[in-house]
Amino acid sequence: MNHKSESLRRGARTDLSTLSLSSCRNLIAKIDILKQRLFREFSTEVAGSDRVLKGALNEAESLAWQTPFPHLFFPVLAQEKAVEATQWARHQRHVQAQGAMAFAA
């Protein structure tokens, strides 16, 4: 193997690793943007339970990163988790309202 071909291979590896790192950063940024958008979309429905929604979105992200294609799984998982957090918050408001009515009677 000559010096020129070895130098080219080393350069290709460097370019590939730079490209891979750039792709990973891009993917992380896109997932973060979607996470923020979903938080804004659902935050009014979980008013007062923002931590629950944040936790649900973080859990969805964590589960997505355990798959070979996090960019494909995250949107669906995040949507499902956000809906579950919304339902939980709605249920909690209902339970609290029932408790308040019981004390009023």
Jmol script that loads the backbone (N, CA, C; Angstrom):
load data "model"
ATOM      1  N   MET A   1       0.854  -1.166   0.000  1.00  0.00           N
ATOM      2  CA  MET A   1       0.000   0.000   0.000  1.00  0.00           C
ATOM      3  C   MET A   1       0.903   1.231   0.000  1.00  0.00           C
ATOM      4  N   ASN A   2       0.601   2.168  -0.873  1.00  0.00           N
ATOM      5  CA  ASN A   2       1.456   3.349  -0.927  1.00  0.00           C
ATOM      6  C   ASN A   2       0.959   4.439   0.020  1.00  0.00           C
ATOM      7  N   HIS A   3       1.790   5.425   0.199  1.00  0.00           N
ATOM      8  CA  HIS A   3       1.505   6.509   1.152  1.00  0.00           C
ATOM      9  C   HIS A   3       0.262   7.308   0.750  1.00  0.00           C
ATOM     10  N   LYS A   4       0.078   7.521  -0.542  1.00  0.00           N
ATOM     11  CA  LYS A   4      -1.050   8.325  -1.024  1.00  0.00           C
ATOM     12  C   LYS A   4      -2.400   7.641  -0.732  1.00  0.00           C
ATOM     13  N   SER A   5      -2.491   6.340  -1.000  1.00  0.00           N
ATOM     14  CA  SER A   5      -3.765   5.651  -0.759  1.00  0.00           C
ATOM     15  C   SER A   5      -4.075   5.572   0.733  1.00  0.00           C
ATOM     16  N   GLU A   6      -3.048   5.390   1.571  1.00  0.00           N
ATOM     17  CA  GLU A   6      -3.263   5.366   3.022  1.00  0.00           C
ATOM     18  C   GLU A   6      -3.744   6.722   3.499  1.00  0.00           C
ATOM     19  N   SER A   7      -3.180   7.783   2.952  1.00  0.00           N
ATOM     20  CA  SER A   7      -3.585   9.136   3.318  1.00  0.00           C
ATOM     21  C   SER A   7      -5.030   9.401   2.903  1.00  0.00           C
ATOM     22  N   LEU A   8      -5.412   8.918   1.731  1.00  0.00           N
ATOM     23  CA  LEU A   8      -6.792   9.082   1.261  1.00  0.00           C
ATOM     24  C   LEU A   8      -7.769   8.334   2.161  1.00  0.00           C
ATOM     25  N   ARG A   9      -7.410   7.119   2.551  1.00  0.00           N
ATOM     26  CA  ARG A   9      -8.284   6.343   3.432  1.00  0.00           C
ATOM     27  C   ARG A   9      -8.463   7.035   4.777  1.00  0.00           C
ATOM     28  N   ARG A  10      -7.386   7.530   5.339  1.00  0.00           N
ATOM     29  CA  ARG A  10      -7.460   8.225   6.607  1.00  0.00           C
ATOM     30  C   ARG A  10      -8.354   9.459   6.485  1.00  0.00           C
ATOM     31  N   GLY A  11      -8.234  10.170   5.382  1.00  0.00           N
ATOM     32  CA  GLY A  11      -9.075  11.340   5.131  1.00  0.00           C
ATOM     33  C   GLY A  11     -10.534  10.961   4.987  1.00  0.00           C
ATOM     34  N   ALA A  12     -10.797   9.841   4.326  1.00  0.00           N
ATOM     35  CA  ALA A  12     -12.177   9.377   4.153  1.00  0.00           C
ATOM     36  C   ALA A  12     -12.786   9.020   5.500  1.00  0.00           C
ATOM     37  N   ARG A  13     -11.984   8.380   6.372  1.00  0.00           N
ATOM     38  CA  ARG A  13     -12.487   8.038   7.698  1.00  0.00           C
ATOM     39  C   ARG A  13     -12.809   9.295   8.495  1.00  0.00           C
ATOM     40  N   THR A  14     -11.942  10.267   8.403  1.00  0.00           N
ATOM     41  CA  THR A  14     -12.162  11.521   9.107  1.00  0.00           C
ATOM     42  C   THR A  14     -13.422  12.199   8.595  1.00  0.00           C
ATOM     43  N   ASP A  15     -13.588  12.241   7.278  1.00  0.00           N
ATOM     44  CA  ASP A  15     -14.779  12.845   6.698  1.00  0.00           C
ATOM     45  C   ASP A  15     -16.033  12.082   7.128  1.00  0.00           C
ATOM     46  N   LEU A  16     -15.959  10.770   7.121  1.00  0.00           N
ATOM     47  CA  LEU A  16     -17.107   9.952   7.510  1.00  0.00           C
ATOM     48  C   LEU A  16     -17.457  10.174   8.979  1.00  0.00           C
ATOM     49  N   SER A  17     -16.457  10.225   9.845  1.00  0.00           N
ATOM     50  CA  SER A  17     -16.755  10.438  11.262  1.00  0.00           C
ATOM     51  C   SER A  17     -17.313  11.834  11.494  1.00  0.00           C
ATOM     52  N   THR A  18     -16.809  12.824  10.768  1.00  0.00           N
ATOM     53  CA  THR A  18     -17.342  14.181  10.873  1.00  0.00           C
ATOM     54  C   THR A  18     -18.775  14.216  10.381  1.00  0.00           C
ATOM     55  N   LEU A  19     -19.038  13.533   9.283  1.00  0.00           N
ATOM     56  CA  LEU A  19     -20.388  13.463   8.735  1.00  0.00           C
ATOM     57  C   LEU A  19     -21.325  12.751   9.705  1.00  0.00           C
ATOM     58  N   SER A  20     -20.864  11.651  10.309  1.00  0.00           N
ATOM     59  CA  SER A  20     -21.684  10.911  11.260  1.00  0.00           C
ATOM     60  C   SER A  20     -22.002  11.752  12.484  1.00  0.00           C
ATOM     61  N   LEU A  21     -21.007  12.454  13.003  1.00  0.00           N
ATOM     62  CA  LEU A  21     -21.216  13.316  14.155  1.00  0.00           C
ATOM     63  C   LEU A  21     -22.199  14.429  13.814  1.00  0.00           C
ATOM     64  N   SER A  22     -22.063  14.992  12.645  1.00  0.00           N
ATOM     65  CA  SER A  22     -22.969  16.040  12.197  1.00  0.00           C
ATOM     66  C   SER A  22     -24.394  15.507  12.063  1.00  0.00           C
ATOM     67  N   SER A  23     -24.527  14.308  11.523  1.00  0.00           N
ATOM     68  CA  SER A  23     -25.855  13.691  11.373  1.00  0.00           C
ATOM     69  C   SER A  23     -26.496  13.433  12.734  1.00  0.00           C
ATOM     70  N   CYS A  24     -25.703  12.963  13.674  1.00  0.00           N
ATOM     71  CA  CYS A  24     -26.229  12.700  15.026  1.00  0.00           C
ATOM     72  C   CYS A  24     -26.687  13.993  15.681  1.00  0.00           C
ATOM     73  N   ARG A  25     -25.894  15.038  15.559  1.00  0.00           N
ATOM     74  CA  ARG A  25     -26.274  16.319  16.150  1.00  0.00           C
ATOM     75  C   ARG A  25     -27.552  16.850  15.508  1.00  0.00           C
ATOM     76  N   ASN A  26     -27.660  16.678  14.209  1.00  0.00           N
ATOM     77  CA  ASN A  26     -28.856  17.116  13.483  1.00  0.00           C
ATOM     78  C   ASN A  26     -30.084  16.342  13.962  1.00  0.00           C
ATOM     79  N   LEU A  27     -29.932  15.045  14.132  1.00  0.00           N
ATOM     80  CA  LEU A  27     -31.035  14.204  14.596  1.00  0.00           C
ATOM     81  C   LEU A  27     -31.457  14.594  16.011  1.00  0.00           C
ATOM     82  N   ILE A  28     -30.498  14.822  16.885  1.00  0.00           N
ATOM     83  CA  ILE A  28     -30.799  15.234  18.257  1.00  0.00           C
ATOM     84  C   ILE A  28     -31.554  16.562  18.256  1.00  0.00           C
ATOM     85  N   ALA A  29     -31.103  17.488  17.428  1.00  0.00           N
ATOM     86  CA  ALA A  29     -31.755  18.799  17.351  1.00  0.00           C
ATOM     87  C   ALA A  29     -33.189  18.674  16.851  1.00  0.00           C
ATOM     88  N   LYS A  30     -33.410  17.835  15.843  1.00  0.00           N
ATOM     89  CA  LYS A  30     -34.765  17.670  15.307  1.00  0.00           C
ATOM     90  C   LYS A  30     -35.696  17.029  16.329  1.00  0.00           C
ATOM     91  N   ILE A  31     -35.199  16.057  17.058  1.00  0.00           N
ATOM     92  CA  ILE A  31     -36.016  15.422  18.095  1.00  0.00           C
ATOM     93  C   ILE A  31     -36.339  16.436  19.186  1.00  0.00           C
ATOM     94  N   ASP A  32     -35.366  17.251  19.544  1.00  0.00           N
ATOM     95  CA  ASP A  32     -35.593  18.278  20.564  1.00  0.00           C
ATOM     96  C   ASP A  32     -36.632  19.300  20.107  1.00  0.00           C
ATOM     97  N   ILE A  33     -36.575  19.706  18.852  1.00  0.00           N
ATOM     98  CA  ILE A  33     -37.559  20.651  18.306  1.00  0.00           C
ATOM     99  C   ILE A  33     -38.962  20.046  18.364  1.00  0.00           C
ATOM    100  N   LEU A  34     -39.073  18.790  17.968  1.00  0.00           N
ATOM    101  CA  LEU A  34     -40.382  18.132  18.010  1.00  0.00           C
ATOM    102  C   LEU A  34     -40.870  17.997  19.448  1.00  0.00           C
ATOM    103  N   LYS A  35     -39.966  17.695  20.361  1.00  0.00           N
ATOM    104  CA  LYS A  35     -40.332  17.574  21.767  1.00  0.00           C
ATOM    105  C   LYS A  35     -40.871  18.909  22.291  1.00  0.00           C
ATOM    106  N   GLN A  36     -40.220  19.993  21.936  1.00  0.00           N
ATOM    107  CA  GLN A  36     -40.682  21.319  22.361  1.00  0.00           C
ATOM    108  C   GLN A  36     -42.040  21.650  21.747  1.00  0.00           C
ATOM    109  N   ARG A  37     -42.221  21.300  20.478  1.00  0.00           N
ATOM    110  CA  ARG A  37     -43.492  21.581  19.811  1.00  0.00           C
ATOM    111  C   ARG A  37     -44.626  20.793  20.468  1.00  0.00           C
ATOM    112  N   LEU A  38     -44.384  19.530  20.768  1.00  0.00           N
ATOM    113  CA  LEU A  38     -45.412  18.716  21.419  1.00  0.00           C
ATOM    114  C   LEU A  38     -45.701  19.235  22.828  1.00  0.00           C
ATOM    115  N   PHE A  39     -44.663  19.698  23.521  1.00  0.00           N
ATOM    116  CA  PHE A  39     -44.892  20.251  24.854  1.00  0.00           C
ATOM    117  C   PHE A  39     -45.801  21.473  24.769  1.00  0.00           C
ATOM    118  N   ARG A  40     -45.517  22.358  23.814  1.00  0.00           N
ATOM    119  CA  ARG A  40     -46.376  23.548  23.652  1.00  0.00           C
ATOM    120  C   ARG A  40     -47.799  23.152  23.292  1.00  0.00           C
ATOM    121  N   GLU A  41     -47.939  22.167  22.420  1.00  0.00           N
ATOM    122  CA  GLU A  41     -49.260  21.734  21.967  1.00  0.00           C
ATOM    123  C   GLU A  41     -50.094  21.149  23.107  1.00  0.00           C
ATOM    124  N   PHE A  42     -49.476  20.363  23.968  1.00  0.00           N
ATOM    125  CA  PHE A  42     -50.221  19.663  25.008  1.00  0.00           C
ATOM    126  C   PHE A  42     -50.192  20.357  26.365  1.00  0.00           C
ATOM    127  N   SER A  43     -49.352  21.366  26.529  1.00  0.00           N
ATOM    128  CA  SER A  43     -49.194  21.973  27.855  1.00  0.00           C
ATOM    129  C   SER A  43     -50.479  22.631  28.362  1.00  0.00           C
ATOM    130  N   THR A  44     -51.292  23.164  27.474  1.00  0.00           N
ATOM    131  CA  THR A  44     -52.545  23.778  27.935  1.00  0.00           C
ATOM    132  C   THR A  44     -53.516  22.724  28.455  1.00  0.00           C
ATOM    133  N   GLU A  45     -53.440  21.533  27.899  1.00  0.00           N
ATOM    134  CA  GLU A  45     -54.351  20.468  28.323  1.00  0.00           C
ATOM    135  C   GLU A  45     -53.931  19.824  29.639  1.00  0.00           C
ATOM    136  N   VAL A  46     -52.654  19.957  29.991  1.00  0.00           N
ATOM    137  CA  VAL A  46     -52.172  19.375  31.250  1.00  0.00           C
ATOM    138  C   VAL A  46     -51.837  20.460  32.255  1.00  0.00           C
ATOM    139  N   ALA A  47     -52.472  21.609  32.118  1.00  0.00           N
ATOM    140  CA  ALA A  47     -52.177  22.769  32.968  1.00  0.00           C
ATOM    141  C   ALA A  47     -51.976  22.350  34.418  1.00  0.00           C
ATOM    142  N   GLY A  48     -50.854  22.744  34.970  1.00  0.00           N
ATOM    143  CA  GLY A  48     -50.533  22.390  36.345  1.00  0.00           C
ATOM    144  C   GLY A  48     -49.801  21.071  36.472  1.00  0.00           C
ATOM    145  N   SER A  49     -49.742  20.310  35.408  1.00  0.00           N
ATOM    146  CA  SER A  49     -49.042  19.017  35.425  1.00  0.00           C
ATOM    147  C   SER A  49     -47.944  18.993  34.362  1.00  0.00           C
ATOM    148  N   ASP A  50     -47.254  20.113  34.225  1.00  0.00           N
ATOM    149  CA  ASP A  50     -46.204  20.212  33.206  1.00  0.00           C
ATOM    150  C   ASP A  50     -45.105  19.172  33.396  1.00  0.00           C
ATOM    151  N   ARG A  51     -44.788  18.877  34.658  1.00  0.00           N
ATOM    152  CA  ARG A  51     -43.728  17.883  34.916  1.00  0.00           C
ATOM    153  C   ARG A  51     -44.124  16.512  34.390  1.00  0.00           C
ATOM    154  N   VAL A  52     -45.398  16.198  34.468  1.00  0.00           N
ATOM    155  CA  VAL A  52     -45.866  14.904  33.966  1.00  0.00           C
ATOM    156  C   VAL A  52     -45.678  14.844  32.452  1.00  0.00           C
ATOM    157  N   LEU A  53     -46.018  15.925  31.769  1.00  0.00           N
ATOM    158  CA  LEU A  53     -45.862  15.971  30.317  1.00  0.00           C
ATOM    159  C   LEU A  53     -44.385  15.914  29.927  1.00  0.00           C
ATOM    160  N   LYS A  54     -43.544  16.665  30.621  1.00  0.00           N
ATOM    161  CA  LYS A  54     -42.105  16.624  30.335  1.00  0.00           C
ATOM    162  C   LYS A  54     -41.550  15.225  30.544  1.00  0.00           C
ATOM    163  N   GLY A  55     -41.977  14.593  31.624  1.00  0.00           N
ATOM    164  CA  GLY A  55     -41.535  13.226  31.898  1.00  0.00           C
ATOM    165  C   GLY A  55     -41.978  12.255  30.819  1.00  0.00           C
ATOM    166  N   ALA A  56     -43.201  12.422  30.354  1.00  0.00           N
ATOM    167  CA  ALA A  56     -43.723  11.547  29.299  1.00  0.00           C
ATOM    168  C   ALA A  56     -42.929  11.716  28.013  1.00  0.00           C
ATOM    169  N   LEU A  57     -42.619  12.956  27.657  1.00  0.00           N
ATOM    170  CA  LEU A  57     -41.847  13.206  26.439  1.00  0.00           C
ATOM    171  C   LEU A  57     -40.414  12.711  26.579  1.00  0.00           C
ATOM    172  N   ASN A  58     -39.837  12.859  27.751  1.00  0.00           N
ATOM    173  CA  ASN A  58     -38.485  12.332  27.987  1.00  0.00           C
ATOM    174  C   ASN A  58     -38.467  10.814  27.910  1.00  0.00           C
ATOM    175  N   GLU A  59     -39.513  10.190  28.442  1.00  0.00           N
ATOM    176  CA  GLU A  59     -39.603   8.729  28.372  1.00  0.00           C
ATOM    177  C   GLU A  59     -39.723   8.267  26.925  1.00  0.00           C
ATOM    178  N   ALA A  60     -40.519   8.973  26.141  1.00  0.00           N
ATOM    179  CA  ALA A  60     -40.656   8.626  24.726  1.00  0.00           C
ATOM    180  C   ALA A  60     -39.317   8.750  24.008  1.00  0.00           C
ATOM    181  N   GLU A  61     -38.579   9.803  24.318  1.00  0.00           N
ATOM    182  CA  GLU A  61     -37.264   9.981  23.692  1.00  0.00           C
ATOM    183  C   GLU A  61     -36.315   8.854  24.098  1.00  0.00           C
ATOM    184  N   SER A  62     -36.335   8.526  25.369  1.00  0.00           N
ATOM    185  CA  SER A  62     -35.467   7.456  25.860  1.00  0.00           C
ATOM    186  C   SER A  62     -35.786   6.124  25.176  1.00  0.00           C
ATOM    187  N   LEU A  63     -37.061   5.826  25.059  1.00  0.00           N
ATOM    188  CA  LEU A  63     -37.459   4.583  24.380  1.00  0.00           C
ATOM    189  C   LEU A  63     -37.076   4.610  22.903  1.00  0.00           C
ATOM    190  N   ALA A  64     -37.237   5.746  22.263  1.00  0.00           N
ATOM    191  CA  ALA A  64     -36.901   5.861  20.837  1.00  0.00           C
ATOM    192  C   ALA A  64     -35.418   5.633  20.599  1.00  0.00           C
ATOM    193  N   TRP A  65     -34.570   6.142  21.493  1.00  0.00           N
ATOM    194  CA  TRP A  65     -33.122   5.978  21.316  1.00  0.00           C
ATOM    195  C   TRP A  65     -32.689   4.533  21.504  1.00  0.00           C
ATOM    196  N   GLN A  66     -33.532   3.704  22.070  1.00  0.00           N
ATOM    197  CA  GLN A  66     -33.208   2.288  22.231  1.00  0.00           C
ATOM    198  C   GLN A  66     -33.506   1.485  20.973  1.00  0.00           C
ATOM    199  N   THR A  67     -34.077   2.128  19.974  1.00  0.00           N
ATOM    200  CA  THR A  67     -34.406   1.458  18.717  1.00  0.00           C
ATOM    201  C   THR A  67     -33.340   1.797  17.672  1.00  0.00           C
ATOM    202  N   PRO A  68     -33.302   1.050  16.582  1.00  0.00           N
ATOM    203  CA  PRO A  68     -32.341   1.368  15.524  1.00  0.00           C
ATOM    204  C   PRO A  68     -32.704   2.648  14.755  1.00  0.00           C
ATOM    205  N   PHE A  69     -33.950   3.097  14.863  1.00  0.00           N
ATOM    206  CA  PHE A  69     -34.419   4.257  14.108  1.00  0.00           C
ATOM    207  C   PHE A  69     -35.170   5.231  15.014  1.00  0.00           C
ATOM    208  N   PRO A  70     -34.457   5.928  15.896  1.00  0.00           N
ATOM    209  CA  PRO A  70     -35.146   6.810  16.846  1.00  0.00           C
ATOM    210  C   PRO A  70     -35.955   7.909  16.169  1.00  0.00           C
ATOM    211  N   HIS A  71     -35.489   8.373  15.029  1.00  0.00           N
ATOM    212  CA  HIS A  71     -36.206   9.441  14.321  1.00  0.00           C
ATOM    213  C   HIS A  71     -37.554   8.977  13.788  1.00  0.00           C
ATOM    214  N   LEU A  72     -37.718   7.685  13.601  1.00  0.00           N
ATOM    215  CA  LEU A  72     -39.003   7.157  13.140  1.00  0.00           C
ATOM    216  C   LEU A  72     -39.926   6.825  14.314  1.00  0.00           C
ATOM    217  N   PHE A  73     -39.350   6.329  15.394  1.00  0.00           N
ATOM    218  CA  PHE A  73     -40.163   5.917  16.535  1.00  0.00           C
ATOM    219  C   PHE A  73     -40.562   7.075  17.435  1.00  0.00           C
ATOM    220  N   PHE A  74     -39.686   8.074  17.589  1.00  0.00           N
ATOM    221  CA  PHE A  74     -39.967   9.141  18.544  1.00  0.00           C
ATOM    222  C   PHE A  74     -41.287   9.865  18.303  1.00  0.00           C
ATOM    223  N   PRO A  75     -41.599  10.305  17.091  1.00  0.00           N
ATOM    224  CA  PRO A  75     -42.854  11.063  16.923  1.00  0.00           C
ATOM    225  C   PRO A  75     -44.090  10.296  17.394  1.00  0.00           C
ATOM    226  N   VAL A  76     -44.148   9.024  17.076  1.00  0.00           N
ATOM    227  CA  VAL A  76     -45.313   8.215  17.459  1.00  0.00           C
ATOM    228  C   VAL A  76     -45.333   7.989  18.967  1.00  0.00           C
ATOM    229  N   LEU A  77     -44.187   7.613  19.525  1.00  0.00           N
ATOM    230  CA  LEU A  77     -44.121   7.391  20.971  1.00  0.00           C
ATOM    231  C   LEU A  77     -44.441   8.666  21.743  1.00  0.00           C
ATOM    232  N   ALA A  78     -43.900   9.785  21.293  1.00  0.00           N
ATOM    233  CA  ALA A  78     -44.123  11.049  21.986  1.00  0.00           C
ATOM    234  C   ALA A  78     -45.595  11.445  21.947  1.00  0.00           C
ATOM    235  N   GLN A  79     -46.213  11.257  20.807  1.00  0.00           N
ATOM    236  CA  GLN A  79     -47.641  11.576  20.674  1.00  0.00           C
ATOM    237  C   GLN A  79     -48.460  10.710  21.628  1.00  0.00           C
ATOM    238  N   GLU A  80     -48.167   9.418  21.655  1.00  0.00           N
ATOM    239  CA  GLU A  80     -48.897   8.509  22.548  1.00  0.00           C
ATOM    240  C   GLU A  80     -48.697   8.890  24.013  1.00  0.00           C
ATOM    241  N   LYS A  81     -47.458   9.168  24.393  1.00  0.00           N
ATOM    242  CA  LYS A  81     -47.162   9.523  25.779  1.00  0.00           C
ATOM    243  C   LYS A  81     -47.815  10.858  26.158  1.00  0.00           C
ATOM    244  N   ALA A  82     -47.833  11.814  25.233  1.00  0.00           N
ATOM    245  CA  ALA A  82     -48.459  13.113  25.503  1.00  0.00           C
ATOM    246  C   ALA A  82     -49.968  12.949  25.691  1.00  0.00           C
ATOM    247  N   VAL A  83     -50.583  12.116  24.879  1.00  0.00           N
ATOM    248  CA  VAL A  83     -52.024  11.860  25.023  1.00  0.00           C
ATOM    249  C   VAL A  83     -52.301  11.197  26.379  1.00  0.00           C
ATOM    250  N   GLU A  84     -51.457  10.241  26.761  1.00  0.00           N
ATOM    251  CA  GLU A  84     -51.631   9.584  28.064  1.00  0.00           C
ATOM    252  C   GLU A  84     -51.484  10.589  29.204  1.00  0.00           C
ATOM    253  N   ALA A  85     -50.517  11.495  29.099  1.00  0.00           N
ATOM    254  CA  ALA A  85     -50.325  12.518  30.138  1.00  0.00           C
ATOM    255  C   ALA A  85     -51.537  13.434  30.211  1.00  0.00           C
ATOM    256  N   THR A  86     -52.107  13.756  29.058  1.00  0.00           N
ATOM    257  CA  THR A  86     -53.306  14.591  29.011  1.00  0.00           C
ATOM    258  C   THR A  86     -54.473  13.887  29.691  1.00  0.00           C
ATOM    259  N   GLN A  87     -54.645  12.610  29.388  1.00  0.00           N
ATOM    260  CA  GLN A  87     -55.728  11.844  30.010  1.00  0.00           C
ATOM    261  C   GLN A  87     -55.529  11.748  31.516  1.00  0.00           C
ATOM    262  N   TRP A  88     -54.300  11.555  31.952  1.00  0.00           N
ATOM    263  CA  TRP A  88     -54.010  11.472  33.371  1.00  0.00           C
ATOM    264  C   TRP A  88     -54.338  12.799  34.054  1.00  0.00           C
ATOM    265  N   ALA A  89     -53.923  13.912  33.447  1.00  0.00           N
ATOM    266  CA  ALA A  89     -54.190  15.236  34.026  1.00  0.00           C
ATOM    267  C   ALA A  89     -55.689  15.504  34.097  1.00  0.00           C
ATOM    268  N   ARG A  90     -56.415  15.115  33.064  1.00  0.00           N
ATOM    269  CA  ARG A  90     -57.873  15.290  33.044  1.00  0.00           C
ATOM    270  C   ARG A  90     -58.510  14.468  34.168  1.00  0.00           C
ATOM    271  N   HIS A  91     -58.038  13.241  34.331  1.00  0.00           N
ATOM    272  CA  HIS A  91     -58.558  12.371  35.393  1.00  0.00           C
ATOM    273  C   HIS A  91     -58.271  12.977  36.770  1.00  0.00           C
ATOM    274  N   GLN A  92     -57.067  13.509  36.948  1.00  0.00           N
ATOM    275  CA  GLN A  92     -56.718  14.121  38.232  1.00  0.00           C
ATOM    276  C   GLN A  92     -57.605  15.315  38.545  1.00  0.00           C
ATOM    277  N   ARG A  93     -57.899  16.131  37.532  1.00  0.00           N
ATOM    278  CA  ARG A  93     -58.806  17.270  37.750  1.00  0.00           C
ATOM    279  C   ARG A  93     -60.191  16.784  38.152  1.00  0.00           C
ATOM    280  N   HIS A  94     -60.651  15.711  37.523  1.00  0.00           N
ATOM    281  CA  HIS A  94     -61.960  15.136  37.837  1.00  0.00           C
ATOM    282  C   HIS A  94     -61.985  14.616  39.281  1.00  0.00           C
ATOM    283  N   VAL A  95     -60.943  13.909  39.666  1.00  0.00           N
ATOM    284  CA  VAL A  95     -60.862  13.368  41.028  1.00  0.00           C
ATOM    285  C   VAL A  95     -60.841  14.509  42.041  1.00  0.00           C
ATOM    286  N   GLN A  96     -60.070  15.542  41.754  1.00  0.00           N
ATOM    287  CA  GLN A  96     -60.005  16.685  42.667  1.00  0.00           C
ATOM    288  C   GLN A  96     -61.352  17.399  42.759  1.00  0.00           C
ATOM    289  N   ALA A  97     -62.054  17.498  41.646  1.00  0.00           N
ATOM    290  CA  ALA A  97     -63.373  18.140  41.651  1.00  0.00           C
ATOM    291  C   ALA A  97     -64.350  17.313  42.467  1.00  0.00           C
ATOM    292  N   GLN A  98     -64.280  15.988  42.339  1.00  0.00           N
ATOM    293  CA  GLN A  98     -65.174  15.125  43.106  1.00  0.00           C
ATOM    294  C   GLN A  98     -64.877  15.255  44.598  1.00  0.00           C
ATOM    295  N   GLY A  99     -63.590  15.361  44.936  1.00  0.00           N
ATOM    296  CA  GLY A  99     -63.219  15.524  46.342  1.00  0.00           C
ATOM    297  C   GLY A  99     -63.724  16.854  46.898  1.00  0.00           C
ATOM    298  N   ALA A 100     -63.643  17.901  46.095  1.00  0.00           N
ATOM    299  CA  ALA A 100     -64.124  19.217  46.530  1.00  0.00           C
ATOM    300  C   ALA A 100     -65.618  19.188  46.729  1.00  0.00           C
ATOM    301  N   MET A 101     -66.351  18.481  45.876  1.00  0.00           N
ATOM    302  CA  MET A 101     -67.816  18.402  46.019  1.00  0.00           C
ATOM    303  C   MET A 101     -68.188  17.589  47.254  1.00  0.00           C
ATOM    304  N   ALA A 102     -67.400  16.570  47.568  1.00  0.00           N
ATOM    305  CA  ALA A 102     -67.694  15.749  48.739  1.00  0.00           C
ATOM    306  C   ALA A 102     -67.534  16.577  50.014  1.00  0.00           C
ATOM    307  N   PHE A 103     -66.515  17.442  50.032  1.00  0.00           N
ATOM    308  CA  PHE A 103     -66.312  18.297  51.207  1.00  0.00           C
ATOM    309  C   PHE A 103     -67.375  19.383  51.306  1.00  0.00           C
ATOM    310  N   ALA A 104     -67.893  19.823  50.176  1.00  0.00           N
ATOM    311  CA  ALA A 104     -68.918  20.890  50.162  1.00  0.00           C
ATOM    312  C   ALA A 104     -70.259  20.354  50.649  1.00  0.00           C
ATOM    313  N   ALA A 105     -70.524  19.082  50.475  1.00  0.00           N
ATOM    314  CA  ALA A 105     -71.829  18.520  50.832  1.00  0.00           C
ATOM    315  C   ALA A 105     -71.978  18.276  52.291  1.00  0.00           C
TER     316      ALA A 105
END
end "model"
wireframe off; spacefill off
backbone 0.3
color backbone group
